[in-house]
Amino acid sequence: MPAHVVLVDLLALVFALAGFHMAFRQRLVRRLWDKGRDARGLPHKDRVEKPEGDDPVHYALIIFGMMLFAFGLILIAFTTAYALMT
């Protein structure tokens, strides 16, 4: 396989992993966001614990995470399949 196909597949794998974590491992993603804010020197943002059904960010993360996950998988499938067929 050509090198550019492998690079695109690796990038798509990063997209798929990020999407999976955004959709299904939201506590980890939110902790990473908070650590990123602290590393940049931004003020600490207190988060009020809400049930998952009351938090609108919960649903936004699920939707965007699934879209990113699907995009990564489709990108891997299409680029690899095209490279193998030509």
C-alpha positions in Angstrom: 0.0 0.0 0.0 1.2 3.5 -0.7 2.5 5.7 2.1 -0.3 8.2 1.7 -3.0 5.6 2.3 -1.3 4.5 5.5 -1.1 8.1 6.7 -4.8 8.7 5.9 -5.7 5.5 7.7 -3.8 6.6 10.8 -5.5 10.0 10.8 -8.9 8.3 10.3 -8.0 5.9 13.2 -7.3 9.0 15.4 -10.7 10.4 14.4 -12.5 7.1 15.2 -10.8 6.8 18.6 -11.6 10.4 19.5 -15.2 10.0 18.4 -15.5 6.8 20.5 -14.2 8.5 23.6 -16.4 11.5 23.1 -19.5 9.4 22.7 -18.9 6.7 25.3 -16.2 7.9 27.7 -17.4 11.4 28.4 -15.9 11.7 31.9 -12.4 11.1 30.6 -12.9 13.7 27.8 -14.2 16.3 30.3 -11.2 15.6 32.6 -8.8 16.0 29.7 -10.5 19.3 28.7 -10.1 20.6 32.3 -6.5 19.6 32.4 -6.0 21.4 29.1 -7.6 24.5 30.5 -5.3 24.3 33.6 -2.2 23.8 31.4 -3.0 26.9 29.3 -3.4 28.9 32.5 -7.1 29.5 32.1 -9.2 29.9 35.2 -10.7 26.7 36.7 -14.3 26.2 35.7 -16.4 24.6 38.4 -18.7 22.0 37.0 -22.0 21.3 38.6 -22.8 17.6 38.7 -26.1 17.0 36.9 -27.8 13.7 35.9 -26.9 12.7 32.4 -30.5 13.4 31.2 -30.3 17.0 32.4 -27.0 17.9 30.8 -27.3 19.2 27.2 -23.5 18.8 26.7 -24.0 15.0 27.2 -26.2 14.7 24.1 -23.9 17.0 22.1 -20.9 14.9 22.9 -22.8 11.7 21.9 -23.9 13.1 18.6 -20.6 14.7 17.6 -18.7 11.7 18.9 -20.7 9.2 16.8 -20.4 11.4 13.7 -16.6 11.6 14.2 -16.4 7.8 14.9 -18.4 7.0 11.7 -16.4 9.4 9.6 -13.1 7.8 10.8 -14.4 4.3 10.0 -15.7 5.2 6.6 -12.5 7.1 5.7 -10.5 4.0 6.6 -12.8 1.7 4.7 -12.9 3.9 1.5 -9.2 4.7 1.3 -8.1 1.2 2.0 -10.6 -0.4 -0.3 -9.7 2.0 -3.2 -6.0 1.4 -2.7 -6.5 -2.4 -2.7 -8.7 -2.3 -5.8 -6.4 -0.1 -8.0 
